Amino acid sequence: MLKFLRNAIPGGESARCYQASLDSLPYQPVLGPVAVEVPWSVAFYYDAPNLPDRMDRLGGGGVLISDRWVLTCAHLFSDVGRKRGEPPLAEKNFYARIGGRDLRSGTVRRINTPVPGPFRPPRPGKPSGAVSDVCLVELVEPVDLQSLRIATTPAQVGQTVRTFGWPGGNDGEGVLTQVVTTIVDPRGGILLGLSHGELGAAIPKDHALGRGFSGQPVIALPDASESGEPELVGLVSRGPNEGLPFGLPMILTDVTAHLAWITATTSGAVTAC
């Protein structure tokens, strides 16, 4: 059945390509506890006038890139995937919680209206053009917390990276976790509408990362033989539907492809390292 589905569904060949890439990795990506400081980690919340006693959390987060700017994915601040009973985007007031390893700690700030890039929602299995799943969020008040600097060159196939998220999304326990993984052959993401300015990364076998990883930073780790700081190379954009019976990578927004837009939108407050 697995072989039949891979051949019958458009993109099945790319699924095989990804599986081969995953099987050939020197180690497999593993979901585990956060082992580093994450002062730049951001979780987003909203309240709504028609829900005065409730503050809900979006199924994802972002990354602090200056004392008042956060970078995330545009689909978080859209009505893409809105759940039944959830208020529409126009009725929400948004907050950011910065620097917490769980959903009860960190510094809270109101945010101004998010500024999305030229986002086009992906169409699984079809060419999507420029998805540009990137968004800038300005805090109403600055924070005195460490930000993450942006890389100037894109991540390469075979490079080790780390990302973060909440495995249960809105319904989980709210404890931040991490995945140390590898950039893989981008052809494995064809079924997910991989386009220019996007990367593919391996996900742990038999574990769909879910919405709690959307918008989260993807960090290039310094070479063990060199000194240096971690650099932001991507954002978690999307992944395979949990119902798919074969493996596909998660798709990352390559933030280095959006450096000019980031610099212009922040009026030069954020530049690459």
Disulfide bonds with the S-S distance in Angstrom:
none
